[in-house]
Amino acid sequence: MFDADSVRQNRMTKSATNAEVESVIKDWLRTASDRSGGRRQREAANRPSVAALDDDSDDEAAGTVAVD
């Protein structure tokens, strides 16, 4: 799952067990959904607003939709 030799090259993690390293990696990946920030805002900006969808249906129900 991970390269233990790469982890052992760091002097701070030289004595860490495989289980400890794996636990830290799992925690990091579990909480990595929005590391750089703004993901939820970007998704919301790309979704059509509920108000815009409601406005179209209200016009149609009221009979005020322009017909070409």
PyMOL Python script that loads the backbone (N, CA, C, O; Angstrom):
from pymol import cmd

cmd.read_pdbstr("""\
ATOM      1  N   MET A   1       0.823  -1.196   0.000  1.00  0.00           N
ATOM      2  CA  MET A   1       0.000   0.000   0.000  1.00  0.00           C
ATOM      3  C   MET A   1       0.869   1.263   0.000  1.00  0.00           C
ATOM      4  O   MET A   1       0.498   2.249  -0.637  1.00  0.00           O
ATOM      5  N   PHE A   2       1.985   1.264   0.677  1.00  0.00           N
ATOM      6  CA  PHE A   2       2.861   2.428   0.704  1.00  0.00           C
ATOM      7  C   PHE A   2       4.302   1.957   0.642  1.00  0.00           C
ATOM      8  O   PHE A   2       4.593   0.784   0.876  1.00  0.00           O
ATOM      9  N   ASP A   3       5.190   2.865   0.332  1.00  0.00           N
ATOM     10  CA  ASP A   3       6.609   2.540   0.231  1.00  0.00           C
ATOM     11  C   ASP A   3       7.270   2.827   1.575  1.00  0.00           C
ATOM     12  O   ASP A   3       7.569   3.980   1.886  1.00  0.00           O
ATOM     13  N   ALA A   4       7.493   1.803   2.358  1.00  0.00           N
ATOM     14  CA  ALA A   4       8.060   1.957   3.694  1.00  0.00           C
ATOM     15  C   ALA A   4       9.466   2.531   3.641  1.00  0.00           C
ATOM     16  O   ALA A   4       9.862   3.263   4.548  1.00  0.00           O
ATOM     17  N   ASP A   5      10.228   2.217   2.602  1.00  0.00           N
ATOM     18  CA  ASP A   5      11.587   2.747   2.492  1.00  0.00           C
ATOM     19  C   ASP A   5      11.586   4.267   2.359  1.00  0.00           C
ATOM     20  O   ASP A   5      12.448   4.940   2.924  1.00  0.00           O
ATOM     21  N   SER A   6      10.641   4.799   1.628  1.00  0.00           N
ATOM     22  CA  SER A   6      10.537   6.261   1.475  1.00  0.00           C
ATOM     23  C   SER A   6      10.226   6.915   2.812  1.00  0.00           C
ATOM     24  O   SER A   6      10.784   7.962   3.140  1.00  0.00           O
ATOM     25  N   VAL A   7       9.352   6.309   3.571  1.00  0.00           N
ATOM     26  CA  VAL A   7       8.991   6.852   4.884  1.00  0.00           C
ATOM     27  C   VAL A   7      10.187   6.789   5.822  1.00  0.00           C
ATOM     28  O   VAL A   7      10.399   7.714   6.607  1.00  0.00           O
ATOM     29  N   ARG A   8      10.961   5.738   5.759  1.00  0.00           N
ATOM     30  CA  ARG A   8      12.111   5.553   6.645  1.00  0.00           C
ATOM     31  C   ARG A   8      13.253   6.530   6.333  1.00  0.00           C
ATOM     32  O   ARG A   8      14.130   6.717   7.177  1.00  0.00           O
ATOM     33  N   GLN A   9      13.271   7.140   5.182  1.00  0.00           N
ATOM     34  CA  GLN A   9      14.325   8.103   4.838  1.00  0.00           C
ATOM     35  C   GLN A   9      14.189   9.399   5.636  1.00  0.00           C
ATOM     36  O   GLN A   9      15.169  10.121   5.820  1.00  0.00           O
ATOM     37  N   ASN A  10      13.000   9.689   6.099  1.00  0.00           N
ATOM     38  CA  ASN A  10      12.763  10.879   6.902  1.00  0.00           C
ATOM     39  C   ASN A  10      13.196  10.574   8.338  1.00  0.00           C
ATOM     40  O   ASN A  10      12.761   9.577   8.914  1.00  0.00           O
ATOM     41  N   ARG A  11      14.041  11.415   8.915  1.00  0.00           N
ATOM     42  CA  ARG A  11      14.564  11.129  10.260  1.00  0.00           C
ATOM     43  C   ARG A  11      13.468  11.133  11.324  1.00  0.00           C
ATOM     44  O   ARG A  11      13.609  10.474  12.354  1.00  0.00           O
ATOM     45  N   MET A  12      12.381  11.865  11.091  1.00  0.00           N
ATOM     46  CA  MET A  12      11.298  11.921  12.082  1.00  0.00           C
ATOM     47  C   MET A  12      10.443  10.659  12.070  1.00  0.00           C
ATOM     48  O   MET A  12       9.811  10.323  13.071  1.00  0.00           O
ATOM     49  N   THR A  13      10.425   9.972  10.952  1.00  0.00           N
ATOM     50  CA  THR A  13       9.597   8.762  10.856  1.00  0.00           C
ATOM     51  C   THR A  13      10.436   7.492  10.753  1.00  0.00           C
ATOM     52  O   THR A  13       9.919   6.417  10.449  1.00  0.00           O
ATOM     53  N   LYS A  14      11.714   7.625  11.006  1.00  0.00           N
ATOM     54  CA  LYS A  14      12.639   6.493  10.885  1.00  0.00           C
ATOM     55  C   LYS A  14      12.246   5.326  11.793  1.00  0.00           C
ATOM     56  O   LYS A  14      12.387   4.165  11.407  1.00  0.00           O
ATOM     57  N   SER A  15      11.765   5.623  12.973  1.00  0.00           N
ATOM     58  CA  SER A  15      11.445   4.569  13.935  1.00  0.00           C
ATOM     59  C   SER A  15       9.948   4.220  13.970  1.00  0.00           C
ATOM     60  O   SER A  15       9.527   3.416  14.802  1.00  0.00           O
ATOM     61  N   ALA A  16       9.151   4.805  13.089  1.00  0.00           N
ATOM     62  CA  ALA A  16       7.713   4.523  13.073  1.00  0.00           C
ATOM     63  C   ALA A  16       7.463   3.109  12.560  1.00  0.00           C
ATOM     64  O   ALA A  16       8.151   2.628  11.659  1.00  0.00           O
ATOM     65  N   THR A  17       6.475   2.461  13.143  1.00  0.00           N
ATOM     66  CA  THR A  17       6.118   1.119  12.684  1.00  0.00           C
ATOM     67  C   THR A  17       5.257   1.230  11.423  1.00  0.00           C
ATOM     68  O   THR A  17       4.691   2.283  11.131  1.00  0.00           O
ATOM     69  N   ASN A  18       5.173   0.134  10.694  1.00  0.00           N
ATOM     70  CA  ASN A  18       4.325   0.114   9.500  1.00  0.00           C
ATOM     71  C   ASN A  18       2.880   0.429   9.857  1.00  0.00           C
ATOM     72  O   ASN A  18       2.198   1.130   9.110  1.00  0.00           O
ATOM     73  N   ALA A  19       2.407  -0.079  10.987  1.00  0.00           N
ATOM     74  CA  ALA A  19       1.033   0.165  11.412  1.00  0.00           C
ATOM     75  C   ALA A  19       0.792   1.652  11.685  1.00  0.00           C
ATOM     76  O   ALA A  19      -0.258   2.187  11.329  1.00  0.00           O
ATOM     77  N   GLU A  20       1.762   2.316  12.314  1.00  0.00           N
ATOM     78  CA  GLU A  20       1.637   3.750  12.591  1.00  0.00           C
ATOM     79  C   GLU A  20       1.595   4.553  11.298  1.00  0.00           C
ATOM     80  O   GLU A  20       0.771   5.454  11.141  1.00  0.00           O
ATOM     81  N   VAL A  21       2.482   4.220  10.383  1.00  0.00           N
ATOM     82  CA  VAL A  21       2.531   4.930   9.110  1.00  0.00           C
ATOM     83  C   VAL A  21       1.241   4.714   8.338  1.00  0.00           C
ATOM     84  O   VAL A  21       0.674   5.662   7.795  1.00  0.00           O
ATOM     85  N   GLU A  22       0.779   3.487   8.287  1.00  0.00           N
ATOM     86  CA  GLU A  22      -0.454   3.182   7.577  1.00  0.00           C
ATOM     87  C   GLU A  22      -1.647   3.914   8.190  1.00  0.00           C
ATOM     88  O   GLU A  22      -2.522   4.391   7.468  1.00  0.00           O
ATOM     89  N   SER A  23      -1.682   4.003   9.504  1.00  0.00           N
ATOM     90  CA  SER A  23      -2.769   4.717  10.184  1.00  0.00           C
ATOM     91  C   SER A  23      -2.780   6.202   9.815  1.00  0.00           C
ATOM     92  O   SER A  23      -3.841   6.771   9.559  1.00  0.00           O
ATOM     93  N   VAL A  24      -1.611   6.823   9.789  1.00  0.00           N
ATOM     94  CA  VAL A  24      -1.516   8.249   9.443  1.00  0.00           C
ATOM     95  C   VAL A  24      -1.929   8.459   7.988  1.00  0.00           C
ATOM     96  O   VAL A  24      -2.639   9.415   7.675  1.00  0.00           O
ATOM     97  N   ILE A  25      -1.491   7.577   7.105  1.00  0.00           N
ATOM     98  CA  ILE A  25      -1.860   7.698   5.686  1.00  0.00           C
ATOM     99  C   ILE A  25      -3.363   7.562   5.513  1.00  0.00           C
ATOM    100  O   ILE A  25      -3.969   8.328   4.764  1.00  0.00           O
ATOM    101  N   LYS A  26      -3.975   6.599   6.193  1.00  0.00           N
ATOM    102  CA  LYS A  26      -5.429   6.405   6.095  1.00  0.00           C
ATOM    103  C   LYS A  26      -6.179   7.632   6.591  1.00  0.00           C
ATOM    104  O   LYS A  26      -7.148   8.060   5.964  1.00  0.00           O
ATOM    105  N   ASP A  27      -5.739   8.207   7.719  1.00  0.00           N
ATOM    106  CA  ASP A  27      -6.380   9.420   8.239  1.00  0.00           C
ATOM    107  C   ASP A  27      -6.262  10.573   7.255  1.00  0.00           C
ATOM    108  O   ASP A  27      -7.220  11.314   7.035  1.00  0.00           O
ATOM    109  N   TRP A  28      -5.072  10.720   6.661  1.00  0.00           N
ATOM    110  CA  TRP A  28      -4.856  11.800   5.707  1.00  0.00           C
ATOM    111  C   TRP A  28      -5.763  11.630   4.493  1.00  0.00           C
ATOM    112  O   TRP A  28      -6.376  12.595   4.036  1.00  0.00           O
ATOM    113  N   LEU A  29      -5.850  10.421   3.974  1.00  0.00           N
ATOM    114  CA  LEU A  29      -6.695  10.172   2.800  1.00  0.00           C
ATOM    115  C   LEU A  29      -8.178  10.329   3.134  1.00  0.00           C
ATOM    116  O   LEU A  29      -8.951  10.806   2.304  1.00  0.00           O
ATOM    117  N   ARG A  30      -8.573   9.937   4.324  1.00  0.00           N
ATOM    118  CA  ARG A  30      -9.978  10.035   4.724  1.00  0.00           C
ATOM    119  C   ARG A  30     -10.428  11.488   4.792  1.00  0.00           C
ATOM    120  O   ARG A  30     -11.581  11.795   4.487  1.00  0.00           O
ATOM    121  N   THR A  31      -9.537  12.376   5.185  1.00  0.00           N
ATOM    122  CA  THR A  31      -9.904  13.791   5.329  1.00  0.00           C
ATOM    123  C   THR A  31      -9.415  14.636   4.155  1.00  0.00           C
ATOM    124  O   THR A  31      -9.393  15.863   4.249  1.00  0.00           O
ATOM    125  N   ALA A  32      -9.025  14.002   3.063  1.00  0.00           N
ATOM    126  CA  ALA A  32      -8.436  14.722   1.935  1.00  0.00           C
ATOM    127  C   ALA A  32      -9.463  15.223   0.923  1.00  0.00           C
ATOM    128  O   ALA A  32      -9.076  15.704  -0.142  1.00  0.00           O
ATOM    129  N   SER A  33     -10.734  15.127   1.214  1.00  0.00           N
ATOM    130  CA  SER A  33     -11.755  15.474   0.231  1.00  0.00           C
ATOM    131  C   SER A  33     -11.687  16.924  -0.239  1.00  0.00           C
ATOM    132  O   SER A  33     -12.055  17.226  -1.374  1.00  0.00           O
ATOM    133  N   ASP A  34     -11.224  17.810   0.616  1.00  0.00           N
ATOM    134  CA  ASP A  34     -11.193  19.223   0.233  1.00  0.00           C
ATOM    135  C   ASP A  34      -9.911  19.886   0.713  1.00  0.00           C
ATOM    136  O   ASP A  34      -9.957  20.927   1.368  1.00  0.00           O
ATOM    137  N   ARG A  35      -8.779  19.297   0.396  1.00  0.00           N
ATOM    138  CA  ARG A  35      -7.490  19.797   0.875  1.00  0.00           C
ATOM    139  C   ARG A  35      -7.195  21.226   0.426  1.00  0.00           C
ATOM    140  O   ARG A  35      -6.736  22.037   1.230  1.00  0.00           O
ATOM    141  N   SER A  36      -7.445  21.545  -0.824  1.00  0.00           N
ATOM    142  CA  SER A  36      -7.095  22.877  -1.306  1.00  0.00           C
ATOM    143  C   SER A  36      -8.182  23.906  -1.025  1.00  0.00           C
ATOM    144  O   SER A  36      -7.976  25.099  -1.249  1.00  0.00           O
ATOM    145  N   GLY A  37      -9.312  23.469  -0.549  1.00  0.00           N
ATOM    146  CA  GLY A  37     -10.385  24.377  -0.190  1.00  0.00           C
ATOM    147  C   GLY A  37     -11.212  24.833  -1.380  1.00  0.00           C
ATOM    148  O   GLY A  37     -10.730  24.844  -2.512  1.00  0.00           O
ATOM    149  N   GLY A  38     -12.427  25.199  -1.126  1.00  0.00           N
ATOM    150  CA  GLY A  38     -13.287  25.761  -2.149  1.00  0.00           C
ATOM    151  C   GLY A  38     -14.017  24.756  -3.015  1.00  0.00           C
ATOM    152  O   GLY A  38     -14.759  25.156  -3.913  1.00  0.00           O
ATOM    153  N   ARG A  39     -13.835  23.480  -2.783  1.00  0.00           N
ATOM    154  CA  ARG A  39     -14.473  22.487  -3.649  1.00  0.00           C
ATOM    155  C   ARG A  39     -15.998  22.587  -3.571  1.00  0.00           C
ATOM    156  O   ARG A  39     -16.677  22.556  -4.598  1.00  0.00           O
ATOM    157  N   ARG A  40     -16.523  22.703  -2.386  1.00  0.00           N
ATOM    158  CA  ARG A  40     -17.990  22.786  -2.236  1.00  0.00           C
ATOM    159  C   ARG A  40     -18.540  24.056  -2.878  1.00  0.00           C
ATOM    160  O   ARG A  40     -19.620  24.037  -3.469  1.00  0.00           O
ATOM    161  N   GLN A  41     -17.799  25.160  -2.762  1.00  0.00           N
ATOM    162  CA  GLN A  41     -18.254  26.403  -3.370  1.00  0.00           C
ATOM    163  C   GLN A  41     -18.237  26.293  -4.899  1.00  0.00           C
ATOM    164  O   GLN A  41     -19.156  26.774  -5.561  1.00  0.00           O
ATOM    165  N   ARG A  42     -17.205  25.668  -5.461  1.00  0.00           N
ATOM    166  CA  ARG A  42     -17.144  25.495  -6.916  1.00  0.00           C
ATOM    167  C   ARG A  42     -18.282  24.609  -7.408  1.00  0.00           C
ATOM    168  O   ARG A  42     -18.873  24.877  -8.454  1.00  0.00           O
ATOM    169  N   GLU A  43     -18.587  23.558  -6.659  1.00  0.00           N
ATOM    170  CA  GLU A  43     -19.686  22.680  -7.048  1.00  0.00           C
ATOM    171  C   GLU A  43     -21.015  23.435  -6.988  1.00  0.00           C
ATOM    172  O   GLU A  43     -21.856  23.285  -7.873  1.00  0.00           O
ATOM    173  N   ALA A  44     -21.200  24.238  -5.952  1.00  0.00           N
ATOM    174  CA  ALA A  44     -22.438  24.999  -5.807  1.00  0.00           C
ATOM    175  C   ALA A  44     -22.583  26.033  -6.925  1.00  0.00           C
ATOM    176  O   ALA A  44     -23.691  26.283  -7.400  1.00  0.00           O
ATOM    177  N   ALA A  45     -21.476  26.627  -7.340  1.00  0.00           N
ATOM    178  CA  ALA A  45     -21.518  27.630  -8.400  1.00  0.00           C
ATOM    179  C   ALA A  45     -21.903  27.008  -9.739  1.00  0.00           C
ATOM    180  O   ALA A  45     -22.496  27.680 -10.583  1.00  0.00           O
ATOM    181  N   ASN A  46     -21.579  25.761  -9.939  1.00  0.00           N
ATOM    182  CA  ASN A  46     -21.888  25.086 -11.204  1.00  0.00           C
ATOM    183  C   ASN A  46     -23.298  24.499 -11.242  1.00  0.00           C
ATOM    184  O   ASN A  46     -23.788  24.134 -12.310  1.00  0.00           O
ATOM    185  N   ARG A  47     -23.952  24.405 -10.085  1.00  0.00           N
ATOM    186  CA  ARG A  47     -25.314  23.880 -10.043  1.00  0.00           C
ATOM    187  C   ARG A  47     -26.310  25.000 -10.312  1.00  0.00           C
ATOM    188  O   ARG A  47     -26.102  26.124  -9.854  1.00  0.00           O
ATOM    189  N   PRO A  48     -27.381  24.723 -11.040  1.00  0.00           N
ATOM    190  CA  PRO A  48     -28.406  25.761 -11.215  1.00  0.00           C
ATOM    191  C   PRO A  48     -29.104  26.021  -9.884  1.00  0.00           C
ATOM    192  O   PRO A  48     -29.314  25.104  -9.090  1.00  0.00           O
ATOM    193  N   SER A  49     -29.451  27.254  -9.658  1.00  0.00           N
ATOM    194  CA  SER A  49     -30.100  27.590  -8.396  1.00  0.00           C
ATOM    195  C   SER A  49     -31.540  27.093  -8.389  1.00  0.00           C
ATOM    196  O   SER A  49     -32.174  26.984  -9.439  1.00  0.00           O
ATOM    197  N   VAL A  50     -32.040  26.801  -7.224  1.00  0.00           N
ATOM    198  CA  VAL A  50     -33.411  26.329  -7.071  1.00  0.00           C
ATOM    199  C   VAL A  50     -34.378  27.444  -7.460  1.00  0.00           C
ATOM    200  O   VAL A  50     -35.430  27.170  -8.037  1.00  0.00           O
ATOM    201  N   ALA A  51     -34.041  28.689  -7.154  1.00  0.00           N
ATOM    202  CA  ALA A  51     -34.903  29.821  -7.486  1.00  0.00           C
ATOM    203  C   ALA A  51     -35.087  29.939  -9.000  1.00  0.00           C
ATOM    204  O   ALA A  51     -36.187  30.220  -9.476  1.00  0.00           O
ATOM    205  N   ALA A  52     -34.016  29.725  -9.747  1.00  0.00           N
ATOM    206  CA  ALA A  52     -34.108  29.817 -11.209  1.00  0.00           C
ATOM    207  C   ALA A  52     -35.014  28.720 -11.750  1.00  0.00           C
ATOM    208  O   ALA A  52     -35.782  28.949 -12.684  1.00  0.00           O
ATOM    209  N   LEU A  53     -34.927  27.545 -11.174  1.00  0.00           N
ATOM    210  CA  LEU A  53     -35.794  26.451 -11.612  1.00  0.00           C
ATOM    211  C   LEU A  53     -37.252  26.731 -11.255  1.00  0.00           C
ATOM    212  O   LEU A  53     -38.153  26.437 -12.040  1.00  0.00           O
ATOM    213  N   ASP A  54     -37.482  27.298 -10.073  1.00  0.00           N
ATOM    214  CA  ASP A  54     -38.838  27.618  -9.643  1.00  0.00           C
ATOM    215  C   ASP A  54     -39.448  28.729 -10.487  1.00  0.00           C
ATOM    216  O   ASP A  54     -40.644  28.686 -10.776  1.00  0.00           O
ATOM    217  N   ASP A  55     -38.663  29.719 -10.888  1.00  0.00           N
ATOM    218  CA  ASP A  55     -39.174  30.823 -11.687  1.00  0.00           C
ATOM    219  C   ASP A  55     -39.756  30.334 -13.008  1.00  0.00           C
ATOM    220  O   ASP A  55     -40.813  30.809 -13.423  1.00  0.00           O
ATOM    221  N   ASP A  56     -39.101  29.409 -13.666  1.00  0.00           N
ATOM    222  CA  ASP A  56     -39.594  28.872 -14.933  1.00  0.00           C
ATOM    223  C   ASP A  56     -40.914  28.152 -14.755  1.00  0.00           C
ATOM    224  O   ASP A  56     -41.828  28.309 -15.565  1.00  0.00           O
ATOM    225  N   SER A  57     -41.016  27.368 -13.706  1.00  0.00           N
ATOM    226  CA  SER A  57     -42.241  26.599 -13.503  1.00  0.00           C
ATOM    227  C   SER A  57     -43.399  27.514 -13.093  1.00  0.00           C
ATOM    228  O   SER A  57     -44.545  27.233 -13.446  1.00  0.00           O
ATOM    229  N   ASP A  58     -43.133  28.603 -12.357  1.00  0.00           N
ATOM    230  CA  ASP A  58     -44.186  29.541 -11.965  1.00  0.00           C
ATOM    231  C   ASP A  58     -44.762  30.257 -13.183  1.00  0.00           C
ATOM    232  O   ASP A  58     -45.977  30.431 -13.278  1.00  0.00           O
ATOM    233  N   ASP A  59     -43.910  30.672 -14.112  1.00  0.00           N
ATOM    234  CA  ASP A  59     -44.367  31.344 -15.318  1.00  0.00           C
ATOM    235  C   ASP A  59     -45.255  30.421 -16.145  1.00  0.00           C
ATOM    236  O   ASP A  59     -46.286  30.841 -16.671  1.00  0.00           O
ATOM    237  N   GLU A  60     -44.857  29.203 -16.250  1.00  0.00           N
ATOM    238  CA  GLU A  60     -45.605  28.246 -17.041  1.00  0.00           C
ATOM    239  C   GLU A  60     -46.971  27.973 -16.420  1.00  0.00           C
ATOM    240  O   GLU A  60     -47.972  27.868 -17.127  1.00  0.00           O
ATOM    241  N   ALA A  61     -47.004  27.860 -15.107  1.00  0.00           N
ATOM    242  CA  ALA A  61     -48.254  27.592 -14.402  1.00  0.00           C
ATOM    243  C   ALA A  61     -49.193  28.803 -14.492  1.00  0.00           C
ATOM    244  O   ALA A  61     -50.410  28.632 -14.547  1.00  0.00           O
ATOM    245  N   ALA A  62     -48.650  30.004 -14.506  1.00  0.00           N
ATOM    246  CA  ALA A  62     -49.456  31.206 -14.557  1.00  0.00           C
ATOM    247  C   ALA A  62     -49.903  31.531 -15.977  1.00  0.00           C
ATOM    248  O   ALA A  62     -50.744  32.407 -16.177  1.00  0.00           O
ATOM    249  N   GLY A  63     -49.351  30.839 -16.952  1.00  0.00           N
ATOM    250  CA  GLY A  63     -49.710  31.095 -18.333  1.00  0.00           C
ATOM    251  C   GLY A  63     -49.037  32.313 -18.915  1.00  0.00           C
ATOM    252  O   GLY A  63     -49.535  32.880 -19.888  1.00  0.00           O
ATOM    253  N   THR A  64     -47.910  32.739 -18.347  1.00  0.00           N
ATOM    254  CA  THR A  64     -47.228  33.938 -18.819  1.00  0.00           C
ATOM    255  C   THR A  64     -45.985  33.620 -19.635  1.00  0.00           C
ATOM    256  O   THR A  64     -45.160  34.504 -19.867  1.00  0.00           O
ATOM    257  N   VAL A  65     -45.838  32.401 -20.065  1.00  0.00           N
ATOM    258  CA  VAL A  65     -44.675  32.017 -20.853  1.00  0.00           C
ATOM    259  C   VAL A  65     -44.856  32.541 -22.267  1.00  0.00           C
ATOM    260  O   VAL A  65     -45.889  32.312 -22.896  1.00  0.00           O
ATOM    261  N   ALA A  66     -43.843  33.249 -22.765  1.00  0.00           N
ATOM    262  CA  ALA A  66     -43.922  33.796 -24.117  1.00  0.00           C
ATOM    263  C   ALA A  66     -43.803  32.666 -25.137  1.00  0.00           C
ATOM    264  O   ALA A  66     -42.934  31.802 -25.016  1.00  0.00           O
ATOM    265  N   VAL A  67     -44.664  32.676 -26.124  1.00  0.00           N
ATOM    266  CA  VAL A  67     -44.627  31.661 -27.171  1.00  0.00           C
ATOM    267  C   VAL A  67     -44.260  32.358 -28.468  1.00  0.00           C
ATOM    268  O   VAL A  67     -44.871  33.359 -28.841  1.00  0.00           O
ATOM    269  N   ASP A  68     -43.256  31.821 -29.153  1.00  0.00           N
ATOM    270  CA  ASP A  68     -42.811  32.437 -30.405  1.00  0.00           C
ATOM    271  C   ASP A  68     -43.657  31.978 -31.559  1.00  0.00           C
ATOM    272  O   ASP A  68     -43.428  32.394 -32.695  1.00  0.00           O
TER     273      ASP A  68
END
""", "prot")
cmd.dss("prot")
cmd.show_as("cartoon", "prot")
cmd.util.cbc("prot")
cmd.orient("prot")
